[in-house]
Amino acid sequence: MLVVVLGYISIAAVTALNMYFDRDIDAAMPRTKDRPLAAGRMNPRSVLAGSSILLAASLVIAALHINVYYSVAILIGFLFDIVAYTILLKRKTPLSIIAGAIAGGAPALGGWAAATGVIDVNGLLLSLLVVAWVPAHIWFLATFYREDYRKANVPMLPVIADPNVTAMGIGFGAIVMGYVVVGLWLNGAIGLASLAYGLLASIHVFSMAVKYSIMSGDEIYAKRAFKVTNMHLGMLYLVMILEKLVLH
């Protein structure tokens, strides 16, 4: 239970810090203009102080009461999400999502570290699975909200590049997902059901990237693809959990 609580608190703290640093961007985008800081409903300094305290507390408690590796995973999430992605890269390059993707994989790494007491190859592969999924997640969504990002001067790939380039990035991520799933299976971390679903999900995401290219980055299709992509990652982790429970 403590693992879940600390995970929730640390993610909430990092999310609040993200909103603190991005409040000017959020205010310029119709999709995010009603967020508390962007809308002026909360004091920025209070949010910065409160979220920093929560993050620091979660790091210390995780190290003392779970293990240091879980604390390291939380720290990785913070450094890549806030420092690398939000502060340094998001406003400068479409490749900023690589840093964001690494941050997105930190909870999976932390969960593995909490359960096993180590950060090993399987933990890194579980994290890499999220990293490979992120291009589809972010770029399908950014396509639908292309004008929002353009107004805020955020150089997301669907905003500045040809749809074929975006499709190639999503397709590459789908291929990596497939290899990661195979790697997890070969290492004995997942069973056949997880392998089968993971490969099918990877193929489906790849096919959506192809259709996205054929449809020249159609916004309505991108929104549907975004929802399906989210479902696939959630279902894959659910299958992994259920398979472990059944087999053990």
C-alpha positions as a printed NumPy array, in Angstrom:
array([[  0.   ,   0.   ,   0.   ],
       [  2.853,   2.394,   0.817],
       [  4.27 ,   1.838,  -2.673],
       [  0.97 ,   2.927,  -4.223],
       [  0.565,   5.935,  -1.926],
       [  4.111,   7.18 ,  -2.511],
       [  3.75 ,   6.603,  -6.237],
       [  0.56 ,   8.658,  -6.262],
       [  2.082,  11.464,  -4.175],
       [  5.294,  11.674,  -6.199],
       [  3.446,  11.679,  -9.537],
       [  1.049,  14.34 ,  -8.228],
       [  3.999,  16.455,  -7.075],
       [  5.796,  16.179, -10.418],
       [  2.564,  16.953, -12.284],
       [  2.06 ,  20.072, -10.161],
       [  5.641,  21.16 , -10.852],
       [  5.036,  20.629, -14.554],
       [  1.985,  22.89 , -14.377],
       [  4.021,  25.484, -12.479],
       [  6.697,  25.727, -15.165],
       [  4.216,  25.417, -18.049],
       [  1.574,  27.811, -16.745],
       [  2.237,  30.339, -19.522],
       [  1.93 ,  27.65 , -22.195],
       [ -1.19 ,  26.217, -20.57 ],
       [ -2.814,  29.653, -20.53 ],
       [ -2.255,  29.974, -24.289],
       [ -3.826,  26.62 , -25.161],
       [ -7.631,  26.163, -25.137],
       [ -7.21 ,  22.547, -23.965],
       [ -5.29 ,  23.53 , -20.82 ],
       [ -6.292,  27.134, -20.131],
       [ -8.613,  26.112, -17.27 ],
       [ -5.917,  24.348, -15.264],
       [ -5.665,  25.943, -11.784],
       [ -2.368,  27.77 , -12.295],
       [ -3.06 ,  28.801, -15.884],
       [ -6.456,  30.174, -14.857],
       [ -5.003,  32.004, -11.858],
       [ -6.988,  30.07 ,  -9.252],
       [ -3.885,  29.042,  -7.289],
       [ -0.792,  30.894,  -6.146],
       [  2.281,  29.734,  -8.139],
       [  4.674,  30.064,  -5.196],
       [  2.404,  27.992,  -2.974],
       [  2.187,  25.269,  -5.614],
       [  5.964,  25.277,  -6.102],
       [  6.603,  25.018,  -2.363],
       [  3.923,  22.422,  -1.681],
       [  4.82 ,  20.145,  -4.578],
       [  8.547,  20.38 ,  -3.778],
       [  7.894,  19.352,  -0.176],
       [  5.725,  16.415,  -1.272],
       [  8.355,  15.249,  -3.751],
       [ 11.176,  15.489,  -1.213],
       [  9.112,  13.64 ,   1.388],
       [  8.261,  10.845,  -1.044],
       [ 11.946,  10.427,  -1.943],
       [ 13.006,  10.143,   1.697],
       [ 10.154,   7.876,   2.807],
       [ 10.653,   5.614,  -0.219],
       [ 14.35 ,   5.193,   0.554],
       [ 13.761,   4.534,   4.261],
       [ 10.673,   2.316,   4.159],
       [ 10.717,   0.586,   0.749],
       [ 14.184,   0.617,  -0.815],
       [ 16.639,   3.053,  -2.32 ],
       [ 15.937,   1.815,  -5.853],
       [ 12.3  ,   2.861,  -5.616],
       [ 13.485,   6.287,  -4.499],
       [ 15.911,   6.384,  -7.44 ],
       [ 13.039,   5.653,  -9.843],
       [ 11.071,   8.588,  -8.406],
       [ 14.129,  10.813,  -8.814],
       [ 14.574,   9.676, -12.43 ],
       [ 10.961,  10.582, -13.144],
       [ 11.449,  14.054, -11.677],
       [ 14.745,  14.793, -13.43 ],
       [ 13.587,  13.707, -16.871],
       [ 10.066,  15.154, -16.642],
       [ 10.746,  18.507, -15.021],
       [ 14.399,  19.315, -15.689],
       [ 15.059,  17.667, -19.062],
       [ 11.616,  17.741, -20.685],
       [  9.723,  20.701, -19.228],
       [ 12.501,  23.204, -18.494],
       [ 15.223,  22.424, -21.039],
       [ 13.704,  20.806, -24.139],
       [  9.931,  21.146, -24.562],
       [ 10.02 ,  24.649, -26.045],
       [ 13.045,  23.96 , -28.245],
       [ 12.818,  20.593, -29.991],
       [ 10.224,  17.984, -31.015],
       [ 12.586,  15.339, -29.65 ],
       [ 11.798,  16.573, -26.141],
       [  9.34 ,  13.706, -25.808],
       [ 12.281,  11.31 , -25.471],
       [ 12.998,  12.835, -22.07 ],
       [  9.287,  12.833, -21.285],
       [  9.06 ,   9.193, -22.313],
       [ 11.863,   8.194, -19.943],
       [  9.989,   9.974, -17.169],
       [  6.84 ,   8.11 , -18.187],
       [  8.647,   4.807, -17.78 ],
       [  9.847,   5.633, -14.262],
       [  6.695,   4.362, -12.46 ],
       [  7.064,   0.944, -14.109],
       [ 10.723,   0.869, -13.105],
       [  9.802,   1.918,  -9.58 ],
       [  7.121,  -0.732,  -9.269],
       [  9.563,  -3.432, -10.334],
       [ 12.215,  -2.116,  -7.939],
       [  9.735,  -2.067,  -5.06 ],
       [  8.634,  -5.644,  -5.771],
       [ 12.068,  -7.173,  -6.393],
       [ 14.453,  -4.925,  -4.472],
       [ 16.638,  -4.343,  -7.524],
       [ 16.834,  -2.448, -10.793],
       [ 17.67 ,  -5.113, -13.355],
       [ 17.196,  -5.852, -17.052],
       [ 13.536,  -6.789, -16.678],
       [ 12.785,  -3.604, -14.768],
       [ 14.493,  -1.563, -17.464],
       [ 12.568,  -3.428, -20.186],
       [  9.246,  -2.737, -18.458],
       [ 10.23 ,   0.922, -18.386],
       [ 11.361,   0.835, -22.021],
       [  7.947,  -0.549, -22.972],
       [  6.403,   2.742, -21.854],
       [  9.161,   4.758, -23.539],
       [  8.428,   3.032, -26.86 ],
       [  4.674,   3.597, -26.431],
       [  4.977,   7.332, -25.731],
       [  5.513,   8.545, -29.341],
       [  2.114,   7.152, -30.34 ],
       [  0.507,   8.504, -27.168],
       [  1.929,  12.02 , -27.505],
       [  1.978,  12.501, -31.268],
       [ -1.531,  11.188, -31.935],
       [ -2.81 ,  13.572, -29.251],
       [ -0.646,  16.447, -30.501],
       [ -2.068,  15.941, -33.985],
       [ -5.608,  16.427, -32.723],
       [ -4.53 ,  19.526, -30.762],
       [ -2.118,  20.723, -33.431],
       [ -3.457,  24.289, -33.411],
       [ -3.17 ,  24.515, -29.625],
       [  0.517,  23.664, -29.739],
       [  1.032,  26.058, -32.639],
       [ -0.562,  28.907, -30.672],
       [  1.677,  28.159, -27.696],
       [  4.805,  27.886, -29.908],
       [  5.534,  24.352, -28.728],
       [  7.396,  22.516, -31.529],
       [  5.637,  19.167, -31.373],
       [  6.514,  16.954, -34.34 ],
       [  2.973,  16.941, -35.842],
       [  3.087,  20.76 , -35.773],
       [  6.381,  21.276, -37.581],
       [  6.888,  18.139, -39.683],
       [  5.226,  16.237, -42.504],
       [  2.726,  13.594, -41.27 ],
       [  4.895,  10.889, -42.818],
       [  7.735,  11.82 , -40.465],
       [  5.423,  11.597, -37.461],
       [  4.113,   8.253, -38.703],
       [  7.661,   6.928, -39.002],
       [  8.381,   7.89 , -35.395],
       [  5.215,   6.194, -34.151],
       [  5.903,   3.124, -36.265],
       [  9.452,   2.861, -34.951],
       [  8.139,   3.021, -31.392],
       [  5.688,   0.214, -32.174],
       [  8.514,  -1.967, -33.491],
       [ 10.548,  -1.327, -30.342],
       [  7.503,  -2.283, -28.257],
       [  7.398,  -5.635, -30.01 ],
       [ 11.076,  -6.323, -29.367],
       [ 10.729,  -5.312, -25.712],
       [  7.819,  -7.705, -25.205],
       [  9.845, -10.532, -26.742],
       [ 12.777,  -9.637, -24.49 ],
       [ 10.59 ,  -9.766, -21.389],
       [  9.256, -13.166, -22.442],
       [ 12.717, -14.574, -23.155],
       [ 13.842, -13.4  , -19.706],
       [ 10.888, -15.139, -18.076],
       [  9.324, -11.912, -16.811],
       [  6.036, -12.455, -18.679],
       [  4.089, -15.436, -19.988],
       [  2.68 , -16.434, -23.354],
       [ -0.583, -14.508, -22.942],
       [  1.321, -11.277, -22.293],
       [  3.645, -12.008, -25.195],
       [  0.724, -12.606, -27.55 ],
       [ -1.183,  -9.494, -26.514],
       [  1.966,  -7.374, -26.557],
       [  2.83 ,  -8.424, -30.098],
       [ -0.733,  -7.888, -31.31 ],
       [ -0.796,  -4.449, -29.678],
       [  2.528,  -3.531, -31.288],
       [  1.294,  -4.625, -34.711],
       [ -1.923,  -2.667, -34.24 ],
       [ -0.082,   0.519, -33.241],
       [  2.197,   0.091, -36.258],
       [ -0.826,  -0.324, -38.533],
       [ -2.359,   2.842, -37.074],
       [  0.857,   4.701, -37.872],
       [  0.596,   3.503, -41.476],
       [ -3.043,   4.593, -41.719],
       [ -2.146,   7.934, -40.124],
       [  0.38 ,   8.46 , -42.912],
       [ -2.083,   7.423, -45.609],
       [ -4.67 ,   9.838, -44.18 ],
       [ -2.084,  12.657, -44.093],
       [ -2.272,  13.084, -40.329],
       [ -6.052,  13.404, -40.127],
       [ -6.979,  14.922, -36.751],
       [-10.151,  12.907, -36.137],
       [ -8.385,   9.638, -36.884],
       [ -5.483,  10.684, -34.655],
       [ -7.851,  11.188, -31.717],
       [ -9.309,   7.696, -32.171],
       [ -5.825,   6.22 , -32.487],
       [ -4.778,   8.018, -29.296],
       [ -7.583,   6.351, -27.339],
       [ -6.783,   2.905, -28.741],
       [ -3.088,   3.323, -27.972],
       [ -3.883,   4.175, -24.351],
       [ -6.078,   1.089, -24.081],
       [ -3.337,  -1.167, -25.413],
       [ -0.744,  -0.18 , -22.817],
       [ -3.203,  -0.465, -19.943],
       [ -4.481,  -3.823, -21.162],
       [ -0.962,  -5.161, -21.656],
       [  0.026,  -4.4  , -18.071],
       [ -3.285,  -5.833, -16.857],
       [ -2.674,  -9.069, -18.763],
       [  0.821,  -9.261, -17.256],
       [ -0.585,  -8.913, -13.735],
       [ -3.436, -11.38 , -14.236],
       [ -1.146, -13.928, -15.849],
       [  1.259, -13.749, -12.906],
       [ -1.605, -14.153, -10.436],
       [ -2.974, -17.181, -12.279],
       [  0.401, -18.869, -12.726],
       [  1.507, -18.275,  -9.147]])
